């Protein structure tokens, strides 16, 4: 069987990069940037007043000065016209010509159109002045292609004058559950049935990460129905994420039906627990298909470990390496499989994070995941990993 690293490599080799579209800036939140953003001008683009107060020339200090005029943010810059004068200025305004110092309002009193400075007031060159170009220079690379556009990146793009941005197109996703035993929340459920929950978890996780074009459907364990509906989804979607039907049971029909539809199997089974039956393939249309195990813990772990990183990669997202964290307690691994252990993050008295193991009662025990933050990836056993062992950590969100 493949290792998780082998599975990563094969998925990356077979997943197509999504096309580029140009969108208005206001519609780009959460998208992946597909062009570089450069500074339109120096930042700040002028010597900027950093505090409300009065601007003056530092080489002509005086105990009191007359206010020549007032300059607000957005006004064209004034010019200091003579000795013994100052200009009232507001935060964000251009520093008036002839001035190189701003004294804040807390350090002077205004009487009859003049200001009297408090004893000990510092009148120094460039005090409370945000110098032109001190943040960045015109033409500097601000955000590289592959970045996720969060609030800071959107603000930077706006400051660079970009009304539209080239980003990755949103993929069309279909999340599909299979199984006769599944019943929708809110509908009557019999003693031998279970609720349909995996798809709700996956769809929620996808939308939480900015994926908006997400459809979901449930299919019974019927080969003809499955053939018809999967054919439709393969022709109309970029990625299919199936939950259930990929193991070795008599009614695990998904691999055979996908083969009938011409979907090329890239791999089936990964040496891991939970999630060993993981399936991945590519359709003639180019659509990628992830077949996740039906057990809830397996399904969510495989989505987090493989599906989400692959989708972000298809967007051109540069991504970040997995976090690394130390175990907060020993973990014993018996099977010769990579082990994914749910954990809760806790801090010690020095503020250091630790991953406290939160084992489930098997891969069907999804209720044990409440309050967990994600899972760690531990090498195959048999082995006991001590407290302090540092390993990869994957967050649920």
C-alpha contacts under 8 A as a table, 3 or more apart, distances in Angstrom:
res1	aa1	res2	aa2	distance
1	X	269	X	6.25
1	X	270	X	5.49
1	X	271	X	5.53
2	X	5	X	7.87
2	X	6	X	5.61
2	X	7	X	6.32
2	X	269	X	7.03
2	X	270	X	4.88
2	X	271	X	5.83
3	X	6	X	5.10
3	X	7	X	6.38
3	X	270	X	5.83
3	X	271	X	5.42
3	X	272	X	7.42
3	X	338	X	7.67
4	X	7	X	5.01
4	X	8	X	6.21
4	X	270	X	6.45
4	X	271	X	7.09
4	X	272	X	7.25
4	X	338	X	7.65
5	X	8	X	5.05
5	X	9	X	6.34
6	X	9	X	5.17
6	X	10	X	6.31
7	X	10	X	5.21
7	X	11	X	6.10
7	X	267	X	7.71
7	X	270	X	7.21
8	X	11	X	5.30
8	X	12	X	6.17
8	X	306	X	6.96
9	X	12	X	5.18
9	X	13	X	6.22
10	X	13	X	5.09
10	X	14	X	6.31
10	X	266	X	7.28
11	X	14	X	5.31
11	X	15	X	5.99
11	X	280	X	7.58
11	X	310	X	6.99
12	X	15	X	5.56
12	X	310	X	6.71
12	X	313	X	7.69
14	X	282	X	7.20
14	X	288	X	7.96
15	X	282	X	7.97
15	X	288	X	6.46
15	X	310	X	7.45
15	X	314	X	6.54
16	X	286	X	7.25
16	X	314	X	6.07
17	X	313	X	7.56
17	X	314	X	4.38
17	X	315	X	6.20
17	X	316	X	6.75
18	X	168	X	6.22
18	X	169	X	6.26
18	X	170	X	7.89
18	X	171	X	7.18
18	X	314	X	5.70
18	X	315	X	5.67
18	X	316	X	7.72
19	X	168	X	5.90
19	X	169	X	5.68
20	X	34	X	7.08
20	X	166	X	6.39
20	X	167	X	5.55
20	X	168	X	4.57
20	X	169	X	5.47
21	X	166	X	5.55
21	X	167	X	5.58
21	X	168	X	6.12
21	X	169	X	5.69
22	X	164	X	6.26
22	X	165	X	5.41
22	X	166	X	4.33
22	X	167	X	6.22
23	X	27	X	6.36
23	X	28	X	6.60
23	X	164	X	5.31
23	X	165	X	5.56
23	X	166	X	6.50
23	X	167	X	7.24
24	X	27	X	5.56
24	X	28	X	6.86
24	X	163	X	5.96
24	X	164	X	4.30
24	X	165	X	6.50
25	X	28	X	5.36
25	X	29	X	7.96
25	X	154	X	7.35
25	X	157	X	7.93
25	X	158	X	7.56
25	X	162	X	7.23
25	X	163	X	5.49
25	X	164	X	5.04
25	X	165	X	6.16
26	X	29	X	7.07
28	X	31	X	5.32
28	X	149	X	6.86
28	X	154	X	7.68
28	X	165	X	7.50
28	X	167	X	7.61
29	X	149	X	5.60
29	X	150	X	5.94
29	X	151	X	7.21
29	X	154	X	7.06
30	X	148	X	6.09
30	X	149	X	5.12
30	X	150	X	5.81
30	X	209	X	7.49
30	X	210	X	5.36
31	X	148	X	5.88
31	X	149	X	5.51
31	X	167	X	6.29
31	X	168	X	6.76
31	X	170	X	7.97
31	X	210	X	7.22
32	X	145	X	7.82
32	X	146	X	5.90
32	X	147	X	5.72
32	X	148	X	4.57
32	X	149	X	5.99
32	X	167	X	5.47
32	X	168	X	5.68
32	X	315	X	6.28
32	X	316	X	6.79
32	X	317	X	5.89
33	X	36	X	7.61
33	X	144	X	7.66
33	X	145	X	5.06
33	X	146	X	5.21
33	X	147	X	5.47
33	X	148	X	6.30
33	X	149	X	6.63
33	X	165	X	7.52
33	X	166	X	6.39
33	X	167	X	4.61
33	X	168	X	6.71
33	X	316	X	7.85
33	X	317	X	7.67
34	X	145	X	4.72
34	X	146	X	5.94
34	X	166	X	5.51
34	X	167	X	4.84
34	X	168	X	6.33
34	X	316	X	7.15
35	X	144	X	6.94
35	X	145	X	4.70
35	X	146	X	7.85
35	X	165	X	7.70
35	X	166	X	6.05
35	X	167	X	7.40
36	X	141	X	7.03
36	X	142	X	7.69
36	X	143	X	5.93
36	X	144	X	4.66
36	X	145	X	4.94
37	X	141	X	6.09
37	X	142	X	5.60
37	X	143	X	5.13
37	X	144	X	6.43
37	X	145	X	7.81
37	X	157	X	6.66
37	X	160	X	7.39
38	X	138	X	7.64
38	X	139	X	5.32
38	X	140	X	5.39
38	X	141	X	4.50
38	X	142	X	5.32
38	X	143	X	7.16
38	X	160	X	6.78
39	X	42	X	6.97
39	X	43	X	7.91
39	X	136	X	7.53
39	X	137	X	6.88
39	X	138	X	5.00
39	X	139	X	4.86
39	X	140	X	5.30
39	X	141	X	6.54
39	X	142	X	6.36
39	X	159	X	7.92
39	X	160	X	5.38
40	X	138	X	5.65
40	X	139	X	6.35
40	X	159	X	7.68
40	X	160	X	4.78
40	X	161	X	6.70
41	X	44	X	7.99
41	X	45	X	6.05
41	X	137	X	6.69
41	X	138	X	4.32
41	X	139	X	7.19
41	X	160	X	7.44
42	X	45	X	4.67
42	X	46	X	7.77
42	X	132	X	6.66
42	X	133	X	4.66
42	X	135	X	7.77
42	X	136	X	5.86
42	X	137	X	4.38
42	X	138	X	4.54
43	X	46	X	7.58
43	X	132	X	6.28
43	X	133	X	4.75
43	X	134	X	6.67
43	X	135	X	5.33
43	X	136	X	5.19
43	X	137	X	6.31
43	X	138	X	7.56
44	X	47	X	6.98
44	X	48	X	6.92
44	X	130	X	7.32
44	X	131	X	7.00
44	X	132	X	4.99
44	X	133	X	5.45
44	X	134	X	6.93
44	X	135	X	6.57
44	X	136	X	7.63
45	X	132	X	5.50
45	X	133	X	6.44
46	X	94	X	6.37
46	X	95	X	7.77
46	X	131	X	6.95
46	X	132	X	4.55
46	X	133	X	7.53
47	X	94	X	6.00
47	X	95	X	5.57
47	X	129	X	6.48
47	X	130	X	5.79
47	X	131	X	4.59
47	X	132	X	4.62
48	X	91	X	7.85
48	X	92	X	5.77
48	X	93	X	5.85
48	X	94	X	4.98
48	X	95	X	5.56
48	X	129	X	5.69
48	X	130	X	4.93
48	X	131	X	6.34
48	X	132	X	7.09
49	X	52	X	7.59
49	X	89	X	7.26
49	X	90	X	6.87
49	X	91	X	5.27
49	X	92	X	5.26
49	X	93	X	5.33
49	X	94	X	6.11
49	X	95	X	5.60
49	X	102	X	7.16
49	X	128	X	6.54
49	X	129	X	5.10
49	X	130	X	6.33
50	X	91	X	5.19
50	X	92	X	6.23
50	X	128	X	5.13
50	X	129	X	5.39
50	X	130	X	5.97
51	X	90	X	6.57
51	X	91	X	4.67
51	X	92	X	7.73
51	X	102	X	7.33
51	X	104	X	6.01
51	X	128	X	6.29
52	X	88	X	7.99
52	X	89	X	5.87
52	X	90	X	4.42
52	X	91	X	4.96
52	X	104	X	5.69
52	X	105	X	6.17
53	X	88	X	5.92
53	X	89	X	5.55
53	X	90	X	6.55
53	X	102	X	6.25
53	X	103	X	5.42
53	X	104	X	4.15
53	X	105	X	4.51
54	X	86	X	6.16
54	X	87	X	5.35
54	X	88	X	4.28
54	X	89	X	5.44
54	X	102	X	5.48
54	X	103	X	5.47
54	X	104	X	6.68
54	X	105	X	7.31
55	X	86	X	5.62
55	X	87	X	5.18
55	X	88	X	6.27
55	X	89	X	6.40
55	X	95	X	7.30
55	X	96	X	7.21
55	X	99	X	5.91
55	X	100	X	7.15
55	X	101	X	5.58
55	X	102	X	4.42
55	X	103	X	6.57
56	X	80	X	7.62
56	X	85	X	7.22
56	X	86	X	4.87
56	X	87	X	6.70
56	X	98	X	7.52
56	X	99	X	4.70
56	X	100	X	6.36
56	X	101	X	5.54
56	X	102	X	6.51
57	X	60	X	5.83
57	X	61	X	7.42
57	X	86	X	7.92
57	X	98	X	6.35
57	X	99	X	4.45
57	X	100	X	5.40
57	X	101	X	6.13
57	X	125	X	7.80
58	X	61	X	5.95
58	X	99	X	7.38
58	X	100	X	6.20
58	X	101	X	5.84
58	X	123	X	5.63
58	X	124	X	5.43
58	X	125	X	5.45
60	X	83	X	7.14
60	X	84	X	7.66
61	X	123	X	6.69
62	X	65	X	6.73
62	X	84	X	7.25
63	X	116	X	5.96
63	X	117	X	5.70
64	X	84	X	7.67
64	X	114	X	6.88
64	X	115	X	5.36
64	X	116	X	4.30
64	X	117	X	6.12
65	X	84	X	5.06
65	X	85	X	5.02
65	X	86	X	6.23
65	X	114	X	5.56
65	X	115	X	5.38
65	X	116	X	6.80
66	X	84	X	6.38
66	X	85	X	4.73
66	X	86	X	6.11
66	X	113	X	6.06
66	X	114	X	4.07
66	X	115	X	6.19
67	X	70	X	7.79
67	X	85	X	5.82
67	X	86	X	5.07
67	X	87	X	5.45
67	X	88	X	6.51
67	X	113	X	5.84
67	X	114	X	5.49
67	X	115	X	7.11
68	X	80	X	7.65
68	X	85	X	5.94
68	X	86	X	5.79
68	X	87	X	5.41
68	X	88	X	7.74
69	X	86	X	7.74
69	X	87	X	5.21
69	X	88	X	6.22
70	X	87	X	5.71
70	X	88	X	4.54
70	X	89	X	5.91
71	X	75	X	6.35
71	X	77	X	7.34
71	X	78	X	7.10
71	X	87	X	7.08
71	X	88	X	6.14
71	X	89	X	4.92
71	X	90	X	6.64
71	X	93	X	6.89
71	X	96	X	7.99
72	X	75	X	5.65
72	X	89	X	5.95
72	X	90	X	5.14
72	X	91	X	7.78
72	X	92	X	7.87
72	X	93	X	5.58
73	X	89	X	7.97
73	X	90	X	6.05
73	X	91	X	6.66
73	X	92	X	5.13
73	X	93	X	3.73
73	X	94	X	6.88
74	X	92	X	7.85
74	X	93	X	6.19
74	X	94	X	7.68
75	X	93	X	7.05
75	X	94	X	7.58
76	X	94	X	7.38
77	X	94	X	5.72
77	X	95	X	6.77
77	X	96	X	5.13
77	X	97	X	6.82
78	X	96	X	4.94
78	X	97	X	6.25
79	X	96	X	5.35
79	X	97	X	4.50
79	X	98	X	6.10
80	X	85	X	7.33
80	X	86	X	6.85
80	X	87	X	7.06
80	X	96	X	6.67
80	X	97	X	6.14
80	X	98	X	5.36
80	X	99	X	6.79
81	X	85	X	7.64
82	X	85	X	6.05
87	X	96	X	7.62
89	X	93	X	6.64
89	X	95	X	7.92
90	X	93	X	5.67
95	X	99	X	6.74
95	X	100	X	7.50
95	X	129	X	7.64
96	X	99	X	5.71
100	X	124	X	7.99
100	X	125	X	5.37
100	X	126	X	5.17
100	X	127	X	7.46
100	X	129	X	7.52
101	X	123	X	6.69
101	X	124	X	6.13
101	X	125	X	5.33
101	X	126	X	4.98
101	X	127	X	5.01
101	X	128	X	6.68
101	X	129	X	6.77
102	X	123	X	7.95
102	X	126	X	7.50
102	X	127	X	5.86
102	X	128	X	5.45
102	X	129	X	6.77
103	X	107	X	6.80
103	X	108	X	7.95
103	X	122	X	7.81
103	X	123	X	7.15
103	X	127	X	7.53
103	X	128	X	7.34
104	X	107	X	5.82
104	X	108	X	7.59
105	X	108	X	5.87
105	X	109	X	7.75
107	X	117	X	6.02
107	X	118	X	5.49
107	X	121	X	6.67
108	X	115	X	6.14
108	X	116	X	5.36
108	X	117	X	4.23
108	X	118	X	5.45
109	X	115	X	5.44
109	X	116	X	5.27
109	X	117	X	6.55
109	X	118	X	7.71
110	X	113	X	6.54
110	X	114	X	5.56
110	X	115	X	4.50
110	X	116	X	6.53
111	X	114	X	5.37
111	X	115	X	6.27
111	X	116	X	7.72
117	X	121	X	6.43
118	X	121	X	5.75
123	X	127	X	7.35
124	X	127	X	5.61
126	X	129	X	5.14
126	X	130	X	7.91
126	X	131	X	7.80
130	X	134	X	7.30
131	X	134	X	5.51
132	X	135	X	7.90
133	X	136	X	5.22
133	X	137	X	5.24
133	X	138	X	7.95
134	X	137	X	7.63
136	X	140	X	6.71
137	X	140	X	5.74
141	X	144	X	6.95
142	X	156	X	7.46
143	X	147	X	7.04
143	X	153	X	7.10
143	X	156	X	7.98
144	X	147	X	6.26
145	X	318	X	7.91
146	X	316	X	5.33
146	X	317	X	4.30
146	X	318	X	4.64
146	X	319	X	7.68
147	X	317	X	5.88
147	X	318	X	6.13
147	X	319	X	7.59
148	X	153	X	7.88
148	X	317	X	6.65
149	X	152	X	7.64
149	X	153	X	5.24
149	X	154	X	6.00
150	X	153	X	5.42
150	X	154	X	6.15
151	X	154	X	5.13
151	X	155	X	6.21
152	X	155	X	5.16
152	X	156	X	6.26
153	X	156	X	4.98
153	X	157	X	6.16
154	X	157	X	5.12
154	X	158	X	6.24
155	X	158	X	5.10
155	X	159	X	6.20
156	X	159	X	5.03
156	X	160	X	6.25
157	X	160	X	5.03
157	X	161	X	6.59
157	X	162	X	5.61
158	X	161	X	5.18
158	X	162	X	5.55
158	X	163	X	7.01
159	X	162	X	7.57
162	X	165	X	6.64
168	X	315	X	5.40
168	X	316	X	7.15
169	X	315	X	7.46
170	X	211	X	6.80
170	X	212	X	7.28
170	X	213	X	6.89
170	X	315	X	7.94
171	X	211	X	7.64
171	X	213	X	6.68
171	X	237	X	7.60
171	X	238	X	5.85
171	X	239	X	7.32
172	X	213	X	5.26
172	X	214	X	6.37
172	X	236	X	7.66
172	X	237	X	4.80
172	X	238	X	5.15
172	X	239	X	6.59
173	X	213	X	6.10
173	X	214	X	4.77
173	X	215	X	6.18
173	X	237	X	5.72
173	X	238	X	6.08
173	X	239	X	5.04
173	X	240	X	5.96
173	X	241	X	7.64
174	X	214	X	5.74
174	X	215	X	4.71
174	X	216	X	5.46
174	X	217	X	7.64
174	X	233	X	7.02
174	X	237	X	6.62
174	X	239	X	6.46
174	X	240	X	4.90
174	X	241	X	6.21
175	X	199	X	6.39
175	X	202	X	7.55
175	X	203	X	7.02
175	X	214	X	7.23
175	X	215	X	6.19
175	X	216	X	4.63
175	X	217	X	6.60
175	X	240	X	6.00
175	X	241	X	4.75
175	X	242	X	5.87
175	X	243	X	7.78
176	X	199	X	6.88
176	X	216	X	5.53
176	X	217	X	4.92
176	X	218	X	5.58
176	X	219	X	7.19
176	X	240	X	7.37
176	X	241	X	6.16
176	X	242	X	4.69
176	X	243	X	6.20
177	X	196	X	7.89
177	X	198	X	7.50
177	X	199	X	6.35
177	X	217	X	6.53
177	X	218	X	4.79
177	X	219	X	6.20
177	X	242	X	5.73
177	X	243	X	4.75
177	X	244	X	6.32
178	X	182	X	7.86
178	X	218	X	5.78
178	X	219	X	4.76
178	X	220	X	5.65
178	X	221	X	6.46
178	X	242	X	7.49
178	X	243	X	6.33
178	X	244	X	5.48
178	X	245	X	6.29
179	X	182	X	5.98
179	X	218	X	7.97
179	X	219	X	6.60
179	X	220	X	5.08
179	X	221	X	5.27
179	X	244	X	6.97
179	X	245	X	7.18
180	X	219	X	7.97
180	X	220	X	5.08
180	X	221	X	5.86
181	X	192	X	7.42
181	X	193	X	4.88
181	X	194	X	5.98
182	X	193	X	6.16
182	X	194	X	5.20
182	X	195	X	5.34
182	X	196	X	5.02
183	X	187	X	6.77
183	X	188	X	7.84
183	X	189	X	6.46
183	X	193	X	6.85
183	X	194	X	6.04
183	X	195	X	4.77
183	X	196	X	5.37
184	X	187	X	5.70
184	X	195	X	5.83
184	X	196	X	5.32
185	X	195	X	6.16
185	X	196	X	6.81
189	X	193	X	6.11
189	X	194	X	7.09
189	X	195	X	7.59
190	X	193	X	5.32
190	X	194	X	7.97
196	X	199	X	7.06
196	X	200	X	7.71
197	X	200	X	5.31
197	X	201	X	6.49
197	X	296	X	7.68
198	X	201	X	5.22
198	X	202	X	6.32
198	X	243	X	7.05
198	X	294	X	7.74
198	X	296	X	5.82
198	X	299	X	6.87
198	X	300	X	7.38
199	X	202	X	5.10
199	X	203	X	5.91
199	X	216	X	7.29
199	X	243	X	7.33
200	X	203	X	5.31
200	X	204	X	5.96
201	X	204	X	5.21
201	X	205	X	6.16
201	X	300	X	7.36
202	X	205	X	5.04
202	X	206	X	6.13
202	X	300	X	6.99
202	X	303	X	7.22
203	X	206	X	5.11
203	X	207	X	6.23
203	X	214	X	7.00
203	X	216	X	7.77
204	X	207	X	5.29
204	X	208	X	6.06
205	X	208	X	4.99
205	X	209	X	6.44
205	X	396	X	7.90
205	X	397	X	6.91
206	X	209	X	5.25
206	X	210	X	6.64
206	X	211	X	5.37
206	X	212	X	7.82
206	X	214	X	7.92
206	X	308	X	7.70
207	X	210	X	5.06
207	X	211	X	4.81
207	X	212	X	5.87
207	X	214	X	7.91
208	X	211	X	7.35
208	X	397	X	7.49
209	X	397	X	7.72
211	X	214	X	6.99
219	X	222	X	7.72
219	X	225	X	7.31
219	X	226	X	6.33
220	X	225	X	7.44
220	X	226	X	7.33
221	X	226	X	7.39
221	X	251	X	6.34
221	X	252	X	7.77
221	X	253	X	7.11
222	X	225	X	5.49
222	X	226	X	5.98
223	X	226	X	5.04
223	X	227	X	5.94
223	X	253	X	6.69
223	X	257	X	6.83
224	X	227	X	5.09
224	X	228	X	6.30
225	X	228	X	5.24
225	X	229	X	6.18
226	X	229	X	5.36
226	X	230	X	5.84
226	X	254	X	7.90
226	X	257	X	7.17
227	X	230	X	5.45
227	X	231	X	6.01
227	X	257	X	5.91
227	X	258	X	7.70
227	X	261	X	7.38
228	X	231	X	5.30
228	X	232	X	6.48
229	X	232	X	5.09
229	X	233	X	6.32
230	X	233	X	5.02
230	X	234	X	5.96
230	X	258	X	7.78
231	X	234	X	5.22
231	X	235	X	6.39
231	X	261	X	6.72
232	X	235	X	5.36
232	X	236	X	6.35
233	X	236	X	5.11
233	X	237	X	5.59
233	X	240	X	7.40
234	X	237	X	5.70
234	X	238	X	7.42
234	X	239	X	7.87
234	X	240	X	7.36
234	X	283	X	7.02
234	X	285	X	7.12
234	X	287	X	6.17
235	X	285	X	6.66
235	X	287	X	7.91
237	X	240	X	7.02
237	X	287	X	6.69
238	X	286	X	7.34
238	X	287	X	4.64
238	X	288	X	6.52
239	X	287	X	5.32
239	X	288	X	4.80
239	X	289	X	5.85
239	X	290	X	7.85
240	X	287	X	7.33
240	X	288	X	6.28
240	X	289	X	4.74
240	X	290	X	6.19
241	X	289	X	6.02
241	X	290	X	4.85
241	X	291	X	6.15
241	X	292	X	7.21
242	X	289	X	7.54
242	X	290	X	6.07
242	X	291	X	4.79
242	X	292	X	5.79
243	X	291	X	6.13
243	X	292	X	4.79
243	X	293	X	5.76
243	X	294	X	5.11
243	X	299	X	6.66
244	X	247	X	7.69
244	X	252	X	7.54
244	X	291	X	7.18
244	X	292	X	6.08
244	X	293	X	4.87
244	X	294	X	3.63
244	X	295	X	7.41
245	X	251	X	6.86
245	X	252	X	3.90
245	X	253	X	5.67
245	X	254	X	5.31
245	X	255	X	7.87
245	X	291	X	7.93
245	X	293	X	7.08
245	X	294	X	6.83
246	X	252	X	5.36
246	X	253	X	6.97
246	X	254	X	5.70
246	X	255	X	6.21
246	X	277	X	6.31
246	X	278	X	7.22
246	X	279	X	6.82
246	X	291	X	6.28
246	X	292	X	7.01
246	X	293	X	6.15
246	X	294	X	7.91
247	X	252	X	5.78
247	X	277	X	5.50
247	X	293	X	6.96
248	X	252	X	6.20
249	X	252	X	5.17
250	X	253	X	7.49
252	X	255	X	7.63
253	X	256	X	5.67
253	X	257	X	6.17
254	X	257	X	5.26
254	X	258	X	6.05
254	X	291	X	7.84
255	X	258	X	5.19
255	X	259	X	6.16
255	X	279	X	7.94
256	X	259	X	5.07
256	X	260	X	6.33
257	X	260	X	5.05
257	X	261	X	6.38
258	X	261	X	5.02
258	X	262	X	6.49
258	X	263	X	5.30
259	X	262	X	5.14
259	X	263	X	5.23
259	X	264	X	6.71
259	X	265	X	7.48
260	X	263	X	7.43
261	X	283	X	7.85
262	X	283	X	6.25
262	X	284	X	6.47
263	X	281	X	6.18
263	X	282	X	5.39
263	X	283	X	4.09
263	X	284	X	6.40
264	X	281	X	5.26
264	X	282	X	5.24
264	X	283	X	6.12
264	X	284	X	7.86
265	X	268	X	7.33
265	X	279	X	7.72
265	X	280	X	6.22
265	X	281	X	4.30
265	X	282	X	6.76
266	X	279	X	7.91
266	X	280	X	5.67
266	X	281	X	4.83
266	X	282	X	7.25
267	X	279	X	5.90
267	X	280	X	5.55
267	X	281	X	6.92
268	X	277	X	6.38
268	X	278	X	5.87
268	X	279	X	4.38
268	X	280	X	6.52
269	X	276	X	5.22
269	X	277	X	4.42
269	X	278	X	5.10
269	X	279	X	6.28
270	X	275	X	7.48
270	X	276	X	5.02
270	X	277	X	6.65
270	X	278	X	6.33
271	X	276	X	5.89
271	X	337	X	5.17
271	X	338	X	6.28
272	X	275	X	6.16
272	X	276	X	5.19
272	X	337	X	4.79
272	X	338	X	4.45
272	X	339	X	5.78
272	X	340	X	7.55
273	X	276	X	5.86
273	X	298	X	7.89
273	X	337	X	6.33
273	X	338	X	6.24
273	X	339	X	5.04
273	X	340	X	6.21
274	X	297	X	7.26
274	X	298	X	5.04
274	X	301	X	7.54
274	X	339	X	7.04
274	X	340	X	6.61
274	X	363	X	6.19
275	X	278	X	5.84
275	X	292	X	7.43
275	X	293	X	6.11
275	X	298	X	4.58
275	X	299	X	6.95
275	X	301	X	7.28
275	X	302	X	6.24
276	X	293	X	7.87
277	X	292	X	7.34
277	X	293	X	6.01
278	X	290	X	7.62
278	X	291	X	5.89
278	X	292	X	5.21
278	X	293	X	6.09
278	X	302	X	7.44
279	X	290	X	5.88
279	X	291	X	4.58
279	X	292	X	6.50
280	X	288	X	7.57
280	X	289	X	5.66
280	X	290	X	4.73
280	X	291	X	6.00
281	X	288	X	6.06
281	X	289	X	5.22
281	X	290	X	6.78
282	X	286	X	6.02
282	X	287	X	5.77
282	X	288	X	4.63
282	X	289	X	5.96
283	X	286	X	5.20
283	X	287	X	5.19
283	X	288	X	6.40
283	X	289	X	7.47
284	X	287	X	7.33
290	X	307	X	7.33
292	X	298	X	7.51
292	X	299	X	5.42
292	X	302	X	6.60
292	X	303	X	7.53
293	X	296	X	7.90
293	X	298	X	5.97
293	X	299	X	5.41
294	X	298	X	7.12
294	X	299	X	6.05
295	X	298	X	5.38
295	X	299	X	6.01
295	X	363	X	5.75
295	X	364	X	5.03
296	X	299	X	5.05
296	X	300	X	6.23
296	X	363	X	6.55
296	X	364	X	5.51
296	X	365	X	7.31
296	X	366	X	5.74
297	X	300	X	5.36
297	X	301	X	6.03
297	X	363	X	4.87
297	X	364	X	5.96
297	X	365	X	6.72
297	X	366	X	5.48
297	X	369	X	7.99
298	X	301	X	5.19
298	X	302	X	6.03
298	X	363	X	5.75
298	X	364	X	7.81
299	X	302	X	5.34
299	X	303	X	6.17
300	X	303	X	5.08
300	X	304	X	6.14
301	X	304	X	5.20
301	X	305	X	5.92
301	X	340	X	7.69
301	X	375	X	7.92
302	X	305	X	5.07
302	X	306	X	5.64
302	X	307	X	6.87
303	X	306	X	5.58
303	X	307	X	4.67
303	X	308	X	6.11
304	X	307	X	6.21
304	X	308	X	5.62
304	X	309	X	7.49
304	X	394	X	7.26
304	X	395	X	7.64
304	X	396	X	6.44
305	X	308	X	6.98
305	X	309	X	7.02
305	X	394	X	7.07
306	X	309	X	5.72
306	X	310	X	6.11
307	X	310	X	5.18
307	X	311	X	6.15
308	X	311	X	5.15
308	X	312	X	6.23
309	X	312	X	5.16
309	X	313	X	6.08
310	X	313	X	4.97
310	X	314	X	6.24
311	X	314	X	5.10
311	X	315	X	6.50
312	X	315	X	5.14
312	X	316	X	6.69
312	X	317	X	5.38
312	X	319	X	7.44
313	X	316	X	5.12
313	X	317	X	5.23
313	X	318	X	7.13
313	X	319	X	7.47
314	X	317	X	7.32
322	X	392	X	5.99
322	X	393	X	6.29
322	X	394	X	6.60
323	X	392	X	5.72
323	X	393	X	5.19
323	X	394	X	6.86
324	X	390	X	6.36
324	X	391	X	5.34
324	X	392	X	4.60
324	X	393	X	5.55
325	X	353	X	7.32
325	X	354	X	6.54
325	X	355	X	6.59
325	X	390	X	5.24
325	X	391	X	5.68
325	X	392	X	6.45
325	X	393	X	6.29
326	X	353	X	7.68
326	X	354	X	5.50
326	X	355	X	6.03
326	X	387	X	7.21
326	X	388	X	4.78
326	X	389	X	5.19
326	X	390	X	4.17
326	X	391	X	6.42
327	X	330	X	6.97
327	X	354	X	5.79
327	X	355	X	4.76
327	X	356	X	6.21
327	X	357	X	7.39
327	X	386	X	7.33
327	X	387	X	5.10
327	X	388	X	5.05
327	X	389	X	5.45
327	X	390	X	6.44
327	X	391	X	7.78
328	X	354	X	4.99
328	X	355	X	5.08
328	X	356	X	4.70
328	X	357	X	7.15
328	X	387	X	5.24
328	X	388	X	6.35
329	X	355	X	7.90
329	X	356	X	6.20
329	X	357	X	6.78
329	X	386	X	6.60
329	X	387	X	4.41
329	X	388	X	7.51
330	X	384	X	6.76
330	X	385	X	5.48
330	X	386	X	4.24
330	X	387	X	4.75
331	X	357	X	7.49
331	X	384	X	5.60
331	X	385	X	5.18
331	X	386	X	6.56
331	X	387	X	7.90
332	X	382	X	7.65
332	X	383	X	5.97
332	X	384	X	4.16
332	X	385	X	6.24
333	X	339	X	7.42
333	X	380	X	7.24
333	X	381	X	5.00
333	X	382	X	5.31
333	X	383	X	5.31
333	X	384	X	5.99
333	X	385	X	7.86
334	X	381	X	5.15
334	X	382	X	4.27
334	X	383	X	6.55
335	X	380	X	6.74
335	X	381	X	5.25
335	X	382	X	5.78
336	X	380	X	4.64
336	X	381	X	4.59
336	X	382	X	6.09
337	X	379	X	7.22
337	X	380	X	4.35
337	X	381	X	6.42
338	X	377	X	6.93
338	X	378	X	5.81
338	X	379	X	4.88
338	X	380	X	4.37
338	X	381	X	7.56
339	X	377	X	5.83
339	X	378	X	5.05
339	X	379	X	6.47
339	X	380	X	6.52
340	X	375	X	6.02
340	X	376	X	5.61
340	X	377	X	4.78
340	X	378	X	6.32
341	X	357	X	6.64
341	X	358	X	7.14
341	X	359	X	6.28
341	X	375	X	5.09
341	X	376	X	5.32
341	X	377	X	6.65
341	X	378	X	7.56
342	X	357	X	6.17
342	X	358	X	5.31
342	X	359	X	5.98
342	X	360	X	7.58
342	X	369	X	7.16
342	X	372	X	6.59
342	X	373	X	7.62
342	X	374	X	5.67
342	X	375	X	3.97
342	X	376	X	6.49
343	X	355	X	5.53
343	X	356	X	5.18
343	X	357	X	4.49
343	X	358	X	4.90
343	X	359	X	7.59
343	X	372	X	5.56
343	X	373	X	6.20
343	X	374	X	5.86
343	X	375	X	5.26
343	X	376	X	6.95
344	X	355	X	5.71
344	X	356	X	5.13
344	X	357	X	6.61
344	X	358	X	6.62
344	X	371	X	7.01
344	X	372	X	4.62
344	X	373	X	5.27
344	X	374	X	7.18
345	X	353	X	6.31
345	X	354	X	5.65
345	X	355	X	4.92
345	X	356	X	6.18
345	X	372	X	7.60
345	X	373	X	6.41
346	X	353	X	5.52
346	X	354	X	5.28
346	X	355	X	6.55
346	X	356	X	6.87
347	X	350	X	7.50
347	X	351	X	5.16
347	X	352	X	5.16
347	X	353	X	4.46
347	X	354	X	6.02
348	X	351	X	5.31
348	X	352	X	5.52
348	X	353	X	6.72
348	X	354	X	7.49
349	X	352	X	7.51
355	X	376	X	7.94
358	X	368	X	7.67
358	X	369	X	7.93
358	X	372	X	7.31
359	X	368	X	7.65
360	X	363	X	6.98
360	X	365	X	5.76
360	X	366	X	7.53
360	X	368	X	5.58
360	X	369	X	7.44
361	X	364	X	7.43
361	X	365	X	5.44
361	X	368	X	7.68
362	X	365	X	5.63
363	X	366	X	7.27
365	X	368	X	5.92
365	X	369	X	7.84
366	X	369	X	5.51
366	X	370	X	7.84
367	X	370	X	5.92
369	X	372	X	5.37
373	X	395	X	5.79
373	X	396	X	6.14
374	X	393	X	7.09
374	X	394	X	5.46
374	X	395	X	4.14
374	X	396	X	4.80
374	X	397	X	7.93
375	X	393	X	5.80
375	X	394	X	5.44
375	X	395	X	6.63
375	X	396	X	7.85
376	X	391	X	6.63
376	X	392	X	5.50
376	X	393	X	4.40
376	X	394	X	6.23
377	X	391	X	6.46
377	X	392	X	5.46
377	X	393	X	6.52
377	X	394	X	8.00
378	X	391	X	6.73
378	X	392	X	7.73
380	X	383	X	7.65
381	X	384	X	7.79
385	X	389	X	6.19
386	X	389	X	5.65
